[in-house]
């Protein structure tokens, strides 16, 4: 299988996820610059980082680049798209996912391992409690009440925090599109896969995403 990691000026977690997908999930992985044409792939990843330095809003500039038209084209074919941290922010700014990521309630950057649990997303076979790193200043997920109800009713909540982290409504940490094939999340599962890092709970999340490629 082939995975493409789309990089922007300021992306800094691109090689992390590319290495994990190659070494642990046997993808042929390619880093693609945002100005280049996206090749056909089985999985597209928008990695973490600070696209364009977050100078406007996190993900706002990247979310309105030509590259996102390519992302929409690929997503329309049913290819899975995963946005991690800044990638999640970009997907929301591009309106491929609903809601917005606001400044953390603490107004401070948060970089630590937190508790999350699997939500009502159909790919989860059972509820799991996980420990996954986060690193963000704008991870406070917000959406209007009717959008939250729609996410719940259509099983689009991928992850929830099990503790107060950033002020996210209903402690939502990750959501999916209506067809469940575009996924955005603030936690960094790629940082909790290799046992050499002392954590492997991220495997649960990435295995579910990889299953979409079958």
C-alpha positions, 0 to 999 in steps of 0.5 A: 500500500502507498501512503502520502504525507502532505507537507506545508511550510512549517510542518514538523511531524511529517517524517515521524508519521512517514517513518511509523507508516513505513516501519510498522505498517509496511506502507510505501510512504512518500513526502509530497510538498504542498505545491506538487500534485498529489499522486494516487495513494491508499492513505493521505496524511496531513501531519502536525506542525505549524503550517505557515507559522499559524500566523493567521489561525492554525491551519487557516492559510494551508486550508485555503491553498491549491493543495486542499483542492487536491485533497478534496479530489482524493477524498471524493474517491473514498481514499482515507484522509488522516489529519493529526494536530495541525492536520486536523486544524487544516481539515476544519479550516478547509471545511472537510470536517465541521467545527473549529479548533480554538485557543486552549482554555489555559492560553498555554501550549500543552505538551504532555501525555493525556488520557483518551478513550475511543468514541462511537466511531463505527471502526471501534469494536470496543471502548478503549482507554489510551494514553497518547501525547498531545502538543498544541496551543489551539486544540480546543474543539468547538462546534455548535450544539446541532453539529455536536448532536449530528456527530453523536447521532452519526457516530462521528466522534473518534476520540474523547479526552478522559480528563480536562485538557484544553476546554474542548466541548464534550472533551472531543479529541477527534472526529470523522466525516459523514462517511467516516473516511476523513479523520481529524484528531489532536493527539499524536498517535505516531508518538506512541507506537514504537516501544523504544519511545516507551508507549504503544497505545497509538497502535490502536488508533493507527491500526483502525485508520490502516483498516480503512485502506483494505 
